[in-house]
Amino acid sequence: MNSENLKRILMSVILSSLAPSLAMAADLENGERIFSANCSACHAGGNNVIIPEKTLKKDVLEANGMNSVNAITYQVTNGKNAMPAFGGRLDDSDIEDVANYVLSQSEKGWD
């Protein structure tokens, strides 16, 4: 592998690692609106009224392998157990926005 290919690979890795952070900042307001309209009945304040131990708090998301936009997006899209699937109800971009919002709020402690 020559140095030019190595530079391209490194640049791709760096840019792809920055992309989620850039997207997260741009979409939080819409994510909050989507969350308020579709999720807050069960998850207000990052809680869970159906299964109280499965909150949206940072430590619980980490313990359950749900501390990434991809993991949250997958669950919102497909549902799980008592949580309904929103894949047929919300646009993909809205689901990604709400996943970014949930992850952002978990980092802030849902304040």
C-alpha positions as CSV (number, residue, x, y, z in Angstrom):
1,M,0.0,0.0,0.0
2,N,1.5,3.3,-1.0
3,S,1.4,6.5,1.1
4,E,-1.3,8.1,-1.0
5,N,-3.7,5.2,-0.4
6,L,-2.9,5.3,3.3
7,K,-3.7,9.0,3.4
8,R,-7.1,8.4,1.7
9,I,-8.0,5.6,4.1
10,L,-7.0,7.7,7.2
11,M,-9.0,10.7,5.9
12,S,-12.1,8.5,5.3
13,V,-11.8,7.1,8.9
14,I,-11.4,10.6,10.3
15,L,-14.3,12.1,8.3
16,S,-16.7,9.2,9.1
17,S,-15.9,9.5,12.8
18,L,-16.8,13.2,12.7
19,A,-20.0,12.8,10.6
20,P,-22.2,11.6,13.5
21,S,-21.3,14.5,15.7
22,L,-22.0,17.0,12.8
23,A,-25.3,15.4,12.1
24,M,-26.3,15.3,15.7
25,A,-25.8,19.1,16.2
26,A,-27.9,19.9,13.1
27,D,-30.9,17.7,13.9
28,L,-31.5,18.1,17.7
29,E,-34.4,20.5,17.4
30,N,-36.4,18.3,15.1
31,G,-35.4,15.2,17.2
32,E,-36.9,16.9,20.2
33,R,-40.1,17.6,18.4
34,I,-40.4,14.0,17.2
35,F,-39.6,12.7,20.7
36,S,-42.2,15.0,22.3
37,A,-44.9,13.9,19.8
38,N,-44.1,10.2,19.6
39,C,-42.0,9.0,22.6
40,S,-42.6,11.2,25.6
41,A,-45.7,9.3,26.7
42,C,-43.5,6.4,27.7
43,H,-40.1,8.0,27.9
44,A,-40.6,11.5,29.4
45,G,-37.4,12.7,31.0
46,G,-35.5,9.6,29.7
47,N,-37.6,7.3,31.9
48,N,-39.6,4.2,30.9
49,V,-43.1,3.8,32.3
50,I,-43.5,0.3,30.8
51,I,-40.2,-1.3,31.9
52,P,-38.8,1.1,34.6
53,E,-35.3,-0.4,34.6
54,K,-34.9,0.2,30.8
55,T,-34.6,3.9,30.8
56,L,-32.9,6.2,28.3
57,K,-30.2,7.2,30.8
58,K,-26.6,7.1,29.7
59,D,-25.5,4.2,32.0
60,V,-28.5,2.1,31.1
61,L,-28.1,2.7,27.4
62,E,-24.4,1.7,27.7
63,A,-25.3,-1.5,29.7
64,N,-27.8,-2.5,27.1
65,G,-25.6,-1.7,24.0
66,M,-27.9,1.1,23.0
67,N,-25.5,4.0,23.3
68,S,-25.1,4.7,19.6
69,V,-27.2,6.5,17.0
70,N,-27.3,3.2,15.0
71,A,-28.6,1.1,17.8
72,I,-31.3,3.6,18.8
73,T,-32.3,4.1,15.2
74,Y,-32.6,0.4,14.7
75,Q,-34.9,0.0,17.8
76,V,-37.0,3.0,16.9
77,T,-37.4,1.7,13.4
78,N,-38.2,-1.9,14.3
79,G,-39.5,-1.7,17.8
80,K,-38.9,-4.3,20.5
81,N,-41.1,-6.0,23.1
82,A,-43.7,-3.4,24.2
83,M,-42.1,-0.7,22.1
84,P,-43.9,-0.3,18.7
85,A,-42.0,0.1,15.5
86,F,-42.0,3.6,14.1
87,G,-40.4,2.6,10.7
88,G,-43.8,2.8,9.0
89,R,-44.9,5.9,10.8
90,L,-41.9,8.2,10.7
91,D,-39.4,9.2,7.9
92,D,-35.9,7.7,8.2
93,S,-34.6,11.3,8.7
94,D,-37.0,11.9,11.6
95,I,-36.0,8.6,13.2
96,E,-32.3,9.5,12.9
97,D,-33.1,12.9,14.4
98,V,-34.8,11.4,17.4
99,A,-32.0,8.9,17.9
100,N,-29.5,11.8,17.9
101,Y,-31.7,13.7,20.4
102,V,-32.0,10.7,22.7
103,L,-28.2,10.1,22.7
104,S,-27.6,13.8,23.3
105,Q,-30.0,14.0,26.2
106,S,-28.6,10.9,27.8
107,E,-25.1,12.6,27.7
108,K,-26.7,15.6,29.5
109,G,-28.6,13.6,32.1
110,W,-31.9,14.6,30.5
111,D,-31.8,18.1,32.1
